[in-house]
Amino acid sequence: NAGVTQTPKFQVLKTGQSMTLQCAQDMNHEYMSWYRQDPGMGLRLIHYSVGAGITDQGEVPNGYNVSRSTTEDFPLRLLSAAPSQTSVYFCASSYSGTGTDTQYFGPGTRLTVL
Amino acid sequence: QQPVQSPQAVILREGEDAVINCSSSKALYSVHWYRQKHGEAPVFLMILLKGGEQKGHEKISASFNEKKQQSSLYLTASQLSYSGTYFCGTEFSGGYNKLIFGAGTRLAVHP
């Protein structure tokens, strides 16, 4: 199993550009989520999905869109990039998504917005 | 709602012990502990559940005090490989895994 994979590993955008961060998992996990990590802030939940076709907002959803058409994939779209979105983005998945379940994290995407 | 972790940083020599605390202002259902090495993804260590059930890592232990809404991670006889940043993630309802993470505790173990 590859586990949770993310592409690209690094990305530089100009303010106002849009892009999609890709996330895929091959563990047949129902629950997937996106976090951003800023220095000194820990990890903050952006959006999550409890299954194909079902998504919901986390702590910091503004400026981001998600959709989940398959169990395996959970892309994160930046609609109009802003410097405040410079961060490291982690995708995670777990089997059921309940509070007792282990989350597995992908390797991260390092995004810089100029 | 972000949990407070203490201390912010710890420096140890190999073989020394450390305790990392995670405190919440809101009643907890579960606490999840992760370790992250520089430039890498967070790696799961253990989950502590309301009611006392514990899962986790064989060489690191933890406690969960429901009355104090606090969890502590115990690192005994530390090894160089323990270096990294430790995060607690708190979950309040037992429902879907909407973890709220603390800011992290940086641990450095030196020979």
Interface residues (C-beta under 8 A of the other chain):
Chain A: Y31 S33 Y35 G40 M41 G42 L43 R44 L45 Y48 V50 G58 E59 F90 S94 G97 T98 G99 T100 D101 T102 Q103 Y104 F105 G106 P107 G108
Chain B: Q2 Y29 S30 H32 Y34 E40 A41 P42 V43 F44 I47 L49 F87 G89 E91 S93 G94 G95 Y96 N97 K98 L99 I100 F101 G102 A103 G104
